[in-house]
């Protein structure tokens, strides 16, 4: 994951993982969510996803969910992860507003 800590920018994959984990999901369900929400534009391999899940867990942005007794480990976004996703959404809104203003597409 190459999130830009200085500017607060998240990679698209990180942002979608955080969005996916607003509900408890296991890894395969996260991959399906991302593929569905992006119309197949983003498709994650297992290695990429599980590396990202480990990194996000290390940052405290997601945590294991449930009692862990199931076959598949589920994750859920934490308050810190929600704050990071909200910050990214605000950054993206600002980017879109600036671009639209410059291009004369819509009113900000």
Legacy VTK file of the C-alpha trace (Angstrom):
# vtk DataFile Version 3.0
C-alpha trace
ASCII
DATASET POLYDATA
POINTS 108 float
0.000 0.000 0.000
1.386 3.344 -1.012
-0.865 5.683 0.914
0.516 9.200 1.131
0.803 9.841 4.855
1.926 13.450 4.383
-1.056 14.557 2.289
-3.499 12.051 3.752
-4.286 10.623 0.315
-5.236 6.964 0.263
-4.792 4.590 -2.618
-8.002 3.660 -4.372
-7.641 0.073 -3.157
-7.231 1.170 0.466
-10.269 3.430 0.207
-12.421 0.639 -1.258
-11.285 -1.838 1.402
-12.285 0.627 4.118
-15.643 1.147 2.401
-16.156 -2.607 2.126
-15.517 -3.063 5.822
-18.300 -0.783 6.981
-20.015 -4.164 7.313
-18.200 -7.280 8.585
-16.670 -9.165 5.659
-14.090 -11.865 5.058
-11.386 -11.444 2.431
-13.184 -13.019 -0.490
-16.289 -10.916 0.214
-14.094 -7.789 0.211
-12.717 -8.771 -3.205
-16.256 -9.315 -4.508
-17.455 -5.986 -3.072
-14.642 -4.071 -4.756
-15.109 -5.807 -8.078
-18.867 -5.172 -7.975
-18.633 -1.519 -6.889
-16.041 -0.709 -9.553
-17.800 -2.603 -12.319
-14.805 -4.927 -12.583
-12.328 -2.075 -13.082
-10.526 -3.095 -9.896
-9.889 -6.762 -9.265
-7.637 -7.706 -6.356
-5.554 -10.807 -6.047
-5.495 -12.637 -2.736
-1.896 -11.642 -2.003
-2.607 -7.959 -2.565
-5.760 -8.062 -0.473
-4.312 -9.940 2.481
-1.204 -7.753 2.485
-3.468 -4.692 2.576
-5.650 -6.171 5.326
-2.556 -6.822 7.446
-1.277 -3.284 6.855
-4.658 -1.737 7.708
-4.886 -3.837 10.832
-1.393 -2.646 11.788
-2.549 0.977 11.407
-5.540 0.276 13.624
-7.973 1.097 10.801
-9.605 -2.346 10.754
-9.869 -5.134 13.291
-10.960 -8.751 13.352
-14.687 -9.120 13.905
-16.574 -11.808 15.747
-15.282 -14.587 17.900
-12.974 -16.019 15.238
-14.565 -19.438 15.463
-15.650 -19.431 11.834
-13.630 -20.806 8.974
-13.171 -17.367 7.425
-11.689 -14.451 9.357
-13.899 -11.379 9.146
-12.858 -7.759 9.561
-14.636 -4.514 10.409
-13.573 -0.885 10.098
-12.558 0.847 13.362
-13.338 4.442 14.354
-9.809 5.402 13.223
-10.431 3.721 9.868
-13.754 5.492 9.503
-12.027 8.819 10.187
-9.406 8.036 7.521
-12.143 7.154 4.993
-14.090 10.319 5.822
-10.929 12.418 5.401
-10.311 10.791 2.003
-13.894 11.452 0.937
-13.495 15.145 1.804
-10.208 15.253 -0.131
-11.861 13.665 -3.160
-14.824 16.061 -2.960
-12.395 19.011 -2.934
-10.535 17.570 -5.907
-13.758 17.062 -7.867
-15.046 20.548 -6.989
-11.782 22.175 -8.084
-11.704 20.230 -11.348
-15.374 20.969 -12.085
-14.842 24.657 -11.390
-11.831 24.840 -13.704
-13.621 22.872 -16.411
-16.896 24.768 -15.953
-18.881 21.567 -15.568
-21.054 22.316 -12.540
-21.409 24.744 -9.684
-19.444 23.902 -6.511
LINES 1 109
108 0 1 2 3 4 5 6 7 8 9 10 11 12 13 14 15 16 17 18 19 20 21 22 23 24 25 26 27 28 29 30 31 32 33 34 35 36 37 38 39 40 41 42 43 44 45 46 47 48 49 50 51 52 53 54 55 56 57 58 59 60 61 62 63 64 65 66 67 68 69 70 71 72 73 74 75 76 77 78 79 80 81 82 83 84 85 86 87 88 89 90 91 92 93 94 95 96 97 98 99 100 101 102 103 104 105 106 107
